[in-house]
């Protein structure tokens, strides 16, 4: 079993490779860490699992930053958070490099059940619940179910270029989120 420190070192090194807009090569990563490939795989799983972890951690940082910068209450706050998250993702040069290099890998990691969707839905449910608890939002679905729906809406519209569209459809996603929250956007 790897120690938390060994696993963390491998994830951090993989993240630095991602942030340098380079492909993640498990053999080179193992060499950089001074371990064998089998050891690296025991520490972090396969390449897709490791890349999913790196992207999930980046996703959480993006959400947390958006949450700290967003304004308003209730639906206004939620829309501000989602707008900030989607615009940040859309402008990420690292993500653009990855999606250009490996579009199908990214689609599989970002749009299918896994660590990225899980963290996005969990944080969205947390945001929804905080607004319900503050008396700023009334919802008819559980925060978990609504959170998953909102994440799916964002994914489809944000990654529209990977699905054959010309560009990301952020405004459409925000209009649909507003509709599900029972408000209209200005």
N, C-alpha and C positions, 0 to 999 in steps of 0.2 A: 504494500500500500504506500502510495506517495504521501509525503508530509504535505501539509497545507502550504508550507513555504516553497516546496519544489513545484507543486502545481501552480502556485501563484507566479513563480518565476517564469514558468513556461507560458502561461497566459499573457503575462506582461511583455515577454519577448515577442510573442505572436502579435500582440497589439502594436508594438513598435514597428513591426514589419508591415502591418496593415496601414498604420499611419504614414509610413514612408511610401505608400502606394505601390508596394511590391507584392508579387504573388507569394502566397504562403506555401512553402515547400517543406514538408515534414523532415526530409533528410537533412536539409540545411539548418532547420531549426534544432534538430537533435544535435548536430555538430556544434552549432553556436552555444548550446547549453552544456556541451561536453558529456552527453549521454548517448546511448544507443537508441535506435528507432523504437525498438520494443519497449524500452523504458519510457520513452516519450509517450507512446500510445497508452501505456498503463497509467500515466499521469493525467492525460487529457482526453483520451478517446481518439477517434479517428479525425482526419483533417476537417471534415464538415462539422463535427461536434465542437472542435476547437474554434473554428471560424464562427460558428454560431454563438459560442460563449463570448468571444471578442465582440461580436456585433450586439449581443444582448447587453453587455456591460456598457457599450457606447450608447445604446438605446436608453438605458436607465439614466445615464448622465445627461443625455439630451432632454429627457422628460423632467428630471429634477431641476435642471437649469431653467427650462421653460416655466415650471411651476413657481420658481422663485422670482421670475421676472414678470409673470402675468399679472394683469390687474382685473378689477371687477369682482363680482360675486355671482354665484350660481351659474346659469348658462353663459353669461358674458365671460366669466373666468375660464370656464371649460373651453369655450371657443377660442379664447386667447391662447390657452395652453396648446391646444391642437394646432392652431395656426402657426405658433412659434416652432413646435416640434416638426411639422411638415416642411416649413420653410428652411429650417436648419438641416434637415435630412436632404432636401432638394439641393441645397447649396454645398453639401459636403463633397469636396474634391476626392477624398479617400473613397467614399462610397461610389462616386461616379467612376473612378478607376476600376474598382472591383466589378461593378455592374457591366462595364464595357468589356472587361477581360473575361468574366465568368457569369454572364447573365442568368443562365439556367441554375447554376449553383445558388446564386443570390435569391432567385425566385423561390427555390425549394426552401432555403433557410428562412426567408422573411415572410413568405405567404402560406406556409404550411405549419401545422402545429409543431411547436418546438420552443426553444428558449427565448427567441426574440418575441414571438407572439405572446408567450406566457408572461414575460416581464411587462410588455406593453399593456396587456389586458389587466394584469394585476395592479399596475400603477393607475390605469384609468378607473378601475373599480375603487381604488383608494381615493382618487380625486372626487368621484361621484359621491361616495359615502361621506366624505368630509363636507361636501356642500349640502347634502341631505341633513347631516347632523347639525350643521350651522343654521338650518331652517331656510336656506337659500335656494333649494331645489326640491321638487317633488317628482318622483319617477314611479312608473307603474311596474317596471321590471326590477329584478335584483341588480345591484351594481355590477355583479360579476357578468351577468348575461348582457346587460346593456354595454358594459365595458368591452366585451368581446365583439359585439356588433359594431361599436364605434371604431375599434381598431381595424376590423375587416373593411369597413367603408374607407377609412384612411388609406389602408394598404392598396386597395384596388385603384383608387384615384391618384395617390402619390406615385405609385409605380406604373402608371398607365403607359409610359413610353416603353416599358419592358413587355407590355401586353399588346403592343401594336398602335398605340395612340401617339400623337405628335408630341405632346408635352404633359407634364403633371397637371392634374385637375384639382388643385387645392381648394379653389373657391367652391367648386361643386361639392367636395367632401364637407366643407364647413357648412354649406347650405343644408345638406342632409343631416349633419349632426344637429344643427339648430332645429330642424323639423322634428327629429326624435326627442329633443329636449323641450319641445312645445313652444318654441319662440321663432321669430323671424329675424333675419339679419338685415342690418341697414345697408 
